[in-house]
């Protein structure tokens, strides 16, 4: 029904930057929340940042001041600008969309981010 495809991950040195993208397609309700989650080896999946269709944002404390979430509704694309990357940011990053009409969540396949020291 909804498809999410992440891109932009890769290997970067500490202090570097990456921009992740998530392209959405399918039957998308106009009122929704899109989020980035990440899962590091041996750890549970955690919320990184979220943004509503109206532009309200929230961030995990660990990424505040370094990451910026944004969305382009015309392009149906979610972004995560990651600056000042740290080794502890290493994880698989997943795009999530929650439709507010039925609360259903959709997930992308993830993109790997690896930060070397």
C-alpha positions as CSV (number, residue, x, y, z in Angstrom):
1,X,0.0,0.0,0.0
2,X,2.8,2.4,0.9
3,X,6.4,1.8,-0.1
4,X,9.4,3.5,1.4
5,X,12.9,3.3,0.0
6,X,15.9,4.7,1.9
7,X,19.1,5.9,0.3
8,X,22.2,7.9,1.2
9,X,23.9,5.6,3.7
10,X,27.6,4.8,3.6
11,X,30.9,4.8,5.4
12,X,32.1,8.2,6.8
13,X,34.8,9.3,9.1
14,X,33.9,10.8,12.5
15,X,33.0,14.4,12.1
16,X,31.7,13.9,8.6
17,X,28.2,14.3,7.2
18,X,25.6,12.3,5.4
19,X,22.2,13.0,4.1
20,X,19.7,10.2,4.1
21,X,16.6,10.2,1.9
22,X,13.4,8.2,2.0
23,X,11.2,8.2,-1.1
24,X,7.6,7.3,-0.4
25,X,5.1,6.0,-2.9
26,X,1.7,4.4,-3.0
27,X,-1.5,5.3,-1.2
28,X,-0.3,7.9,1.3
29,X,-2.8,9.7,3.5
30,X,-2.0,13.4,3.5
31,X,-1.9,13.7,7.3
32,X,0.9,11.5,8.5
33,X,4.1,11.4,10.6
34,X,7.4,10.3,9.1
35,X,10.2,9.2,11.3
36,X,13.8,8.0,11.2
37,X,14.7,5.1,13.4
38,X,18.0,3.3,13.8
39,X,19.2,0.0,15.1
40,X,22.8,-0.5,16.1
41,X,24.4,-4.0,16.5
42,X,23.1,-5.6,19.6
43,X,20.7,-2.8,20.5
44,X,17.0,-2.3,20.0
45,X,15.6,0.0,17.3
46,X,15.3,3.5,18.6
47,X,13.6,6.7,17.4
48,X,16.0,9.2,16.0
49,X,13.7,12.0,14.7
50,X,10.2,12.6,13.6
51,X,8.3,15.1,11.5
52,X,4.6,15.7,11.0
53,X,3.0,16.5,7.7
54,X,2.7,20.1,9.1
55,X,6.4,20.3,9.8
56,X,6.6,19.8,13.6
57,X,9.8,18.0,14.5
58,X,11.2,16.1,17.4
59,X,14.6,14.6,18.0
60,X,16.3,12.1,20.2
61,X,18.5,13.8,22.8
62,X,21.6,12.0,21.3
63,X,21.2,13.7,18.0
64,X,19.9,17.2,18.9
65,X,22.0,19.9,17.3
66,X,23.6,17.5,14.9
67,X,20.8,16.0,12.8
68,X,18.0,17.8,11.0
69,X,14.9,16.0,9.8
70,X,12.9,17.6,6.9
71,X,10.4,16.6,4.3
72,X,9.3,17.6,0.8
73,X,5.7,16.8,0.5
74,X,5.6,17.6,-3.2
75,X,8.4,15.1,-3.8
76,X,7.0,12.7,-1.1
77,X,10.5,12.5,0.3
78,X,11.9,12.5,3.8
79,X,15.4,13.6,4.6
80,X,17.8,13.3,7.5
81,X,20.8,15.6,7.4
82,X,23.4,14.2,9.7
83,X,26.4,16.4,10.7
84,X,29.1,15.9,13.1
85,X,28.8,12.1,12.9
86,X,30.1,10.0,15.7
87,X,31.0,6.3,15.9
88,X,28.0,5.7,18.1
89,X,25.8,6.8,15.2
90,X,26.7,3.7,13.4
91,X,23.5,1.8,12.7
92,X,21.0,0.7,10.1
93,X,18.7,3.7,9.6
94,X,15.0,3.0,8.8
95,X,12.4,5.2,7.4
96,X,8.9,5.0,9.0
97,X,5.6,6.5,7.9
98,X,2.5,6.4,10.2
99,X,-0.8,7.3,8.6
100,X,-3.0,9.2,11.0
101,X,-6.3,8.0,9.5
102,X,-5.7,4.4,10.6
103,X,-2.4,4.5,12.6
104,X,-0.8,2.0,10.3
105,X,3.0,2.1,10.2
106,X,5.1,1.4,7.1
107,X,8.8,0.7,7.1
108,X,11.6,0.9,4.6
109,X,14.3,-1.7,4.3
110,X,17.0,0.4,5.9
111,X,20.3,1.9,4.9
112,X,23.6,1.3,6.6
113,X,25.5,4.2,8.2
114,X,29.0,3.4,9.5
115,X,31.1,6.0,11.2
116,X,34.8,5.3,11.7
117,X,37.0,6.9,14.3
